[in-house]
Amino acid sequence: MATVNVALGERSYQVHVENGALDRVGYFAERNRISGKAAIITDSNVCPLYAERLIQSLQDAEYEYSLHVFDAGEQSKNLHTVEELVNEMVAAGHDRSSFVVALGGGVVGDMAGFIASIYYRGIPFIQVPTSVMAQVDSSVGGKTAVDIAAGKNLIGAFHQPKLVVADPTTLLTLSPRVMREGMAEMVKHAAISKPKMLQTLQRLADEIDLGFSLTTIDHLPELITENIEIKARIVETDEKETQGVRAFLNFGHTLGHGIEASVPYGELLHGEVVSLGIRAALYLSTIHGGITEKESNEILRTLKALELPIELPAHINIETALAKTATDKKFSSGSIRFVLLNGLGSPELSTQVTAQDLKNALIHLTTPLN
Ligand code: GLY
């Protein structure tokens, strides 16, 4: 088993990564002195797959629990669902001595974490992430949020979990497409912090063709742990994204979010738009940052090996994607804070990128990669 410490003073916590760890959530909770009754929040996809094992592990450790399930999908990540779940929790007898267990992918973690941050003005929570993106990125760092009509993640709070338990075997039930999209966040981590990981990802790419097998899964805890280490060190340096360091994690996300918002929900997966956003950011990095074409190609080769999209689908309207990018919350008081690379593993937060640059980057995405 690997354990990553996230050192944040009194908000410090541990992330445990282990094949089969789902059956030990109760044990880890007890060891971390988490007490009270558990409110398990999960979605309609994950519940039938993994809730029973989680419940068994909590019962083994003599925790009382209640189970709260919402319809899977980003469209549920809103204040209406929050109110429904909170009402259910009250009806199930939870008070300020309870804790939340978020079982699922990014949507579950974001929304269950948000509920934990506001329920009785804040109660502890455990993240049990079951997607690649949630295991290597969103379950660590305490960002919680829901979407509103004006945009994604616009209402939320920083609320660190008390514990994260990541079981890579839960990834076995993901489709190859969903597996691949989650790996875009690993490419991001490699690009901003650990270029050596690009080769590992290129090697792994072949194995996803058939979906992850149990043999592949043997190697996953190490890779996932490596990614969590990267995320943890960044969060420790800049917990609330005020120092410009945590913002490096937005590499590839600014234009990615614009593209995501310009197509009907679900047409492109989050990691797929991040992949497009990374290519756009690399293009801008060759203009305003110091990255070489050779270095940039190394990242593009990895995205391609993972069969992630690097060319903008023909029906996407560049003006719409641009307008959606302009409303992205990463624009602070009119000036764009854009993450560029000066080299592999060497990010910077730049204010030099203009609206015309963004348009050119989107146009660049329509050209085939040679
Ligand atoms: N996923 C970006 C962050 O946690 O800051």
Residues whose N, C-alpha, C, O or C-beta is under 5 A from the ligand:
A	BS01	LIG	V140 G141 K143 R246 L249
